[in-house]
Amino acid sequence: MAVLQMQKLTICAMKKDRKAVLELLQKMGTVECIPDLEGSEVFRRMDTTSQRMQFEKNFSLAEQALEVLDQYDPVKSSLFASLAGKELIEADDLSQVVAQVGAIMTKVRELLALQRKISDARSLIQKKEAAIEGLKPWAALDVPMKCQGTVHTALLYGTLGPEYTQAMIEGALRERLPEIKTVEAEILSADKDQVCLAVVCMKKDAAAVEEALRAEGFARRLSVSERTPAQRIAKRKEEIREIEKEISELESQIHAMAPMREDFRRVSDYFRIRSEKYRVLGDLIQSKQTFIISGYIMKRDAARTVDRLNSRFDLMAEVTEIPEDEDAPVQLANNGFSRNWEGILESYGLPHKGEIDPTFIMSLCYVFLFGLMLSDAAYGLIMAVACFIVLKKFPRMGEGMHKSLTMFMWCGVSTVFWGLMFGGFFGDMLKVVANVFFGVQNEATLAFLGGDWALWFVPLNDPMTMLMWSLLFGVIHLFLGLGLKGYSLLKEGKTMDALCDVGLWYLFLLGLLGLLLPSELFASIAGWQEVTFPAWVNPLSLAFIAVGGLGILFFSARDNKNFGLRIALGAYDIYGVTSWLSDVLSYSRLLALGLATGVIAQVVNSMGSMFGSSVVGAVLFIIIFIIGHSLNLAINLLGAYVHTNRLQYVEFFGKFYEGGGRPFDPFRENTKYVDIKEEKLS
Amino acid sequence: MTMGTFYALLGAAIAVMLAGAGSAMGVGIAGQAAAGVMSEKPELFAKVLIMQLLPGTQGIYGLLVGFIALSQIGVIGGGAGEMSVATGLMYCAACLPIGLVGLISGVYQGKTSAASIGILAKKPDQFGKAMLFPAMVETYAILALLISVLSVTGIR
């Protein structure tokens, strides 16, 4: 439970060692470089933008090539492939790739060129197909379209509106050109858009015929092709076949490059690492012979890093404390259990400067509340076992994923615990199965199986009790939060603040609780027997309220000089007790979500058992059971996750935690596909 | 069956219908936003799906109250006896909070989820905080659920 102490490392080294020093730092990954070092007359910065652009272009080319490979030569990847994590390789493996980086990049470009050729060919095919579509209506024409007729006759081709029939066309021609007898129109094809026709007439009449047809909406079609439309279609089809052959040729070339996949990945990572190195290179300042690099380092790494630097190079490395006003990055360190909740904390915000790291306490509360909300032993068991198996099966999965799964595994364990406490095992599955399939009729046995085996009590039968316990857990959680505020104030040495802002509130709230619990009002709400406390509790509570309330009234705005204003602000602070009320009531969701899991599980069970105890009934029961409980588990898992987070973020953190720290992001080998084994220390 | 039983059934139906309708609308609204984000950033699928599901709980709360009411009335599990009109109306009243609040909070939680999905589209790392905004709306559905459950189980 701590924020690791950061220090500042400044290195001044010879320029000839520049590359080697940076590479060592990158390999160790312990230093976050500060980008805004101020330059001077002697020390200048180097502009590395163009090199970085080059590297970035290279790795994005490699990425594109990988995408193409995935497209043409997909690797069968299971659902869990993303859990497998990065491959671990020897440093030598990477240097082998680096030795032939030029050759690999050539291959990358070749691959991309192949891909371009394929897409060009594809668009060519599309063009040809469009041409075929355009020719199809004319396929019945058995002369080339270039043919305009014979010595004495003229041939016209063209289209009319879709409504024309042979008879209509002939009728229209007769009507418009009664004097011309020698004209013949033939419909070649008709579809819903147009009618294609060929018209033969004497050459001298051609102009008149065309004129007459145009009046009907005739659009003449001209072409210079010397082949018949059918021939042209056949030729284009032949061409398409050839292009397709070419494409499959190209594709097989791409397939042949599939074994390069690993190399492409490594090259991509190599350029990523170099690009990162040049980013830092651009940040440091250099004179003619030397350069200076400065950055944050965790205290626990400082000595080791400096030793390694000194053992290899002639340089000056200095570790100093970080000045008060500087905003250092934050790195958390927790025990093996609690560190799995760092992700939850991080998504709210890391502790800002001087703030405590609440991960440890939060992790305990989280497990406790999560289990309460899901509270079904079977669901918890499924969660815990599933997470455990995945964790064992994929030991190299990404760190964030590993943490989340471990967290859910522990939450599953807690869910088992609360499930046993509250008598939930797939809801009331035991009772339903015993009743329907084994014919158990005994009321007492059924009641026992239906949840009475619970180690504590069954919330569904006794929701009021559960509500009271939920609120009590809420009060404890909130008091813990207030306690942490006191702890951090004391740690900063602000005793007065701890006393006024925390101590007085404890007194005040405890006093209120002491008065409320034994009251008749509370007993009637809770449906309990009146709680009787010993006689001294009542006066003590009153004293607590008096001291706490007056204390808050006078001291909560103690920095304010104006006495009237100070009292007014104090009174307003006392009004803040209403926010405590709403915070506590918010924990009623523990009851609501717990009930939701149990009741829906019951709905599933009773739906499944509707078909009786026959074989078919049993099969249907199993099907409904599996589907229903998977859905219920999924939706309630989500609910428990969201609302546990909410209780931590809003109610708990609201009491003491702000966040806003910047995560520590060291200069390291920022690879995507492989992890490189650390070299053995020489 | 008496009028009393009818009113009690009506109550259960109201709880399931209104809360379910609220969730359907809410999940629908959030789903449209989620689909939009997916078209640009498919890698956010898991996150936006969770966001889309957040307004789905109201329907479940409605179902929960409806189910408890049905088993109390005796429609499930048998033993549906005579019920006075007054008792029936009490069940009906007890089901109203989760029905109404479920409907309205479902729709608004859906809108808030859609907005939070917008946050994710631009800042995927802010998942934890983005999830809080819709969860805030849900509080009131939970409060209504609480009263409905306590009322339904309290009627004898």
Chai-1 contact restraints between the chains, C-beta under 6 A:
chainA,res_idxA,chainB,res_idxB,connection_type,confidence,min_distance_angstrom,max_distance_angstrom,comment,restraint_id
A,S347,B,F127,contact,1.0,0.0,6.0,A-B,restraint_1
A,S347,B,G128,contact,1.0,0.0,6.0,A-B,restraint_2
A,Y348,B,G128,contact,1.0,0.0,6.0,A-B,restraint_3
A,P463,B,V149,contact,1.0,0.0,6.0,A-B,restraint_4
A,P463,B,T153,contact,1.0,0.0,6.0,A-B,restraint_5
A,S588,B,L146,contact,1.0,0.0,6.0,A-B,restraint_6
A,R589,B,I142,contact,1.0,0.0,6.0,A-B,restraint_7
A,A592,B,I142,contact,1.0,0.0,6.0,A-B,restraint_8
A,A592,B,L145,contact,1.0,0.0,6.0,A-B,restraint_9
A,A592,B,L146,contact,1.0,0.0,6.0,A-B,restraint_10
A,A596,B,I60,contact,1.0,0.0,6.0,A-B,restraint_11
A,A596,B,L64,contact,1.0,0.0,6.0,A-B,restraint_12
A,V599,B,L64,contact,1.0,0.0,6.0,A-B,restraint_13
A,V599,B,F67,contact,1.0,0.0,6.0,A-B,restraint_14
A,V603,B,F67,contact,1.0,0.0,6.0,A-B,restraint_15
A,L638,B,L53,contact,1.0,0.0,6.0,A-B,restraint_16
A,G639,B,T57,contact,1.0,0.0,6.0,A-B,restraint_17
A,V642,B,A135,contact,1.0,0.0,6.0,A-B,restraint_18
A,R646,B,A135,contact,1.0,0.0,6.0,A-B,restraint_19
A,Y649,B,L132,contact,1.0,0.0,6.0,A-B,restraint_20
